[in-house]
Amino acid sequence: MVNLADWMPIMQPRTKVLFIALLVMFTMNVVKAQADGLPACPTDVDALWDNCIGVYEPKPTSEFSGDIYRGGFKADVFHGHGGYFYKNGEVFFGTYVDGRLEGPGMYIYGPESGYFGDRYIGQFVDGERNGQGAYFFADGDIFIGRFVNGTRDGPGTYRFKDGATRHGIWKEGKFTDALTSATSGQKDCPASPTAYFDDCFGTFAFDEGDKYIGQFQDDDFHGLGAYYFPDGDMFFGTFRGGKWNGLGIYAFNSNDGSDGDLQIGWYSDGEIDGEGAYIFNTGGEWAGDIFAGNHKDGKAQGLGAYFHQNGDKFIGTYKGDVRHGPGAVYFADGDVKSGIWQNGDFQLASAASPDASTAPPAATPPATVAADQVLSASSGSGFAVSEDGFVITNNHVIDGCQDVYLHYEGQKFPATIVTTDPLNDLALLKADFAPGEVLPLAEARPELLQDIYVAGFPFGMGVSSTVKVTKGIISSLTGFGNNFSEVQIDAALQSGNSGGPIVDDAGNVIGVAVAKLDVEYALEKFGSIPENTNFGIKSSVVKSILDSYGVLTPETNAAPISKTDLGRRISKGTYYISCWMTMAQIKAMKSRKVMFDDLD
């Protein structure tokens, strides 16, 4: 047998290099994984992957290049429910604890192992088969019993494909003779199909041709067993109360075009429900493809990942077995196509994106999308101005949003719009959270050539989940068209920076990032492309709004602070703001909101 410990090196702390395949959606997206109630892991390669769901592929230079893992992480190692798909066709699916196989799981042997077609379902301890389990041989033999360090050791039952059954005690993989079924802890079920089957091992055949082989309790299939269908399909796994409940493998062996495919995962009352995977093993269009993700009531639902044999990958959300919601296709040539899918069809994306590969058609008609379903649509930045949870951002960041959320330390807080100032493009939000840092407003007037720092989340979470800071100076004391409510700065601004703070070297907010000079307008108006021409709203305008609502702000810092302290305050006081809309709202706002200018 293959020693699973031989495969352990890849389950140790991951190297944060190469492909971190999580959702990149316009300028924003935080997608929650349905499995285990965990969020998606950060896109930042330097961030800690802790208590989250992620996709990991070893770098090309690794001996494990070509393998794929999708599942839970804790402290940068595999932890929780997950599936590891080896390039040689072998699969482990089950539970990880601190990077090791631990608890219920399954192992499927591949064509290069010498045990092709064999499957194990049962308990693992420290990476080995340990405890109660079932080993289903490719030739039809079945062993159900206890394993120790990967081998049969203890009481068990071996059923040969010809129907002969052997109960007894195994020691280091070898059967011990002259033991009865009572001694082994397992007994044969009655020979009569009308008898009461309880706490026994046996076979039950239906008139229609279906057959079950395995454990019984209270006259029901209960425990570990195998169910054979007349058309050649098979189910191996855990039964409770006569239905598939727990880990299981459904093997398609019929002539419906899915011969050899496997559906593995957690089942509930006869349907896959929770984490699972579909492995395409047949010839044809999808041979070698893998889907891994969350399921509900037998269909893909929530966060999922589809890996094409040609190297393309889709990471995104599913509903009713089809792509639905935000997602991204990562092409093998390095191109990326991100956008929103609806009922399997691509809806919104960058015009420059290449065509995406398509997943196999759903086995059932796609579900109808509710008209009021909200989707992640755009993003901006904001900063805390009060310990009571008041936050300043731009009006255009939250304009038209059905829901607004503030994101901080992996949590998402609903935000209420207290007031807006469309003329000055400001909005005051209130969220029920404790700010990590409250940034004071500068009392002194801004000065020409004054050093400043702009903080925010350019391109949303697409680049990384951490705040970004750019340095510059105040290059003019007025904005475009002699707008005295603004200053002109040369620090870089990108989509997603809107609403972020512009701070001085003492950590005081001297303005709010609002816009950069439009390239097309400047080219037409001035005949050249502008460089380093960006704008911010003066803090004096912000103070007027806060005074009107009685928001108390901290005292201004009198002296410059260290860069370390400044960076810490900016990181803890600047937040990612997300805007959620219905599909109808997205299409209506597309011509108005800056974040959608590049969407078709």
Secondary structure, DSSP 8 states (H G I E B T S, - for coil): ---GGGGGGGGSS----S-B-----TT----B-SGGG-BB--S-TTS---SEEEEE---TTSTTTT-EEEEEEETTEEEEEEEEE-TTS-EEEEEEETTEEEEEEEEE--TTSS-TT-EEEEEEETTEEEEEEEEE-TTS-EEEEEEETTEEEEEEEEE-TTS-EEEEEEETTEEESS--HHHHT--B--SSTTS---SEEEEEE-TTS-EEEEEEETTEEEEEEEEE-TTS-EEEEEEETTEEEEEEEEE--SSSS-TT-EEEEEEETTEEEEEEEEE--SSSTTTT-EEEEEEETTEEEEEEEEE-TTS-EEEEEEETTEEEEEEEEE-TTS-EEEEEEETTEEEEEBTT----------SS------TT-EEEEEEEEEEE-STTSEEEE-HHHHTT-SEEEEEETTEEEEEEEEEEETTTTEEEEEESS--S----B--S---TT-EEEEEE-TTTTSS-SS-EEEEEEEEESS-TTS-TTEEEE-S---TT-TT-EEE-TTS-EEEEEEEE--HHHHHHHHSS---S-EEEEEHHHHHHHHHHTT--------S---HHHHHHHHHHHEEEEEEEEEHHHHHHHTTT-GGGTTB-
